């Protein structure tokens, strides 16, 4: 193969988009890890680099404080901690990435759950000096709860324990024992120093006893959520498109159903069923910006045109015939309560599931999870950051799948009707 063909082969290669999360206990080096990743992949803009250099010098630091790349709030920089979820984008040329840096403090558990809900992979950092801590267990449980398929345990700050293999092996054994009890199956371990850059992008020279991949190697090879297993086609309708253009008579009969493919694949000619009506028809056309496509995949925003005139509105769902979801007015779910006001069993709330809203009442709380001990506790109400198994009764049915099978149609949020604030997030079980 010639040099030109080699270049063309590299340009054609595309591993897709990977969303990943960094989490762990306070001061385990999450923000520094992301900063090092961006720095070593040369994806930091020059003006951003100059800004953090100036800030680092003001603090009397000899080296650049890479954690400043993600700690964007003034309170975060003053305290040296992460409070809000920080999102960063970068690319290696063969893959695009969206990073979510989750806060390590217990009081910000709700922020971590928000960041984890869309992640394909979680990096759980552990300080090599401290080992597995309570917050390590808490974040590991949460990544398992929201069904993140891949977990990378990054044993960081190896430079502070003289790059000891014995320390690494001990922490790995401790975490494996905990993960086995929780049911986490896909776990990879990497020793690293985010401060010095060992095993992030470059291997470095001080961890020669570790023969596994670097962090960037694992990220490049990780699969995304929609390719883990074959998914059923789910298309919640967001908007019914009826163009009003008197100058173009061809548009008079145009009726398109716009939305995002939550999962699965749809092809022109496929037989589909419209819920809740249950009417069957076929896909006549799939369009994006007026251009026809032969098929559409998960996360594609498209307009579907159908063979038959069927009454369809926002909140309805189009699925493949024979692949029907659960149609339910009551369901069980794992709920994370996000609001400072506790969950009131006597109040009505609004459940937003895909594009469908339904008034709801709490039917019961089966248990509240003690994330520190993993014990189930009886509870009559939920406070902020509590996670519990609950039941809801709905005024209108929803079309759902179990969260473990489909994250798009298995998730929902709870809205306070009086304030319109999101007060809870749940996963249907």
Buried (B, 14 or more C-beta within 10 A) or exposed (E): EEEEEEEEEEEEEEBEBBBBBBBBBBBBBBBBBBBBBBBBBEBBEEEEBEEBBEBBEEEEEEEBBBBBBBBBEEEBBEEBBBBBBBEBEBEBEEBBBBBBBBBBBBEBBBBBBBBBBBBBBBBBBBBBEEBBBEBBBBBBBBBBBBBBBBBBBBBBBBBBBEBBBEBBEBBBEBBBEBBEEBEBEEBBBBBBBBBBBBBBBEBBEBBEEBEEBBBBBBBBEBBBBBEEEEBBBBBBBBEBBEEEEEEEEEBEEBBBBBBBBBBBBBEBEBEBBBBBEEBBBEBEBBBEEEEEBEBBBBBBEBBBBBBEEBEBEBBBBBBBEEBBBBEBEEBBBBBBBBBEEBBEBEEEBBBBBBBBBBEBBBBEBBBBBEBEEEEEEEBEBBEBBBBBBBBBBBEBBBBBBBBEBBBBBBBBBBBBEEEEEBBBBBBBE
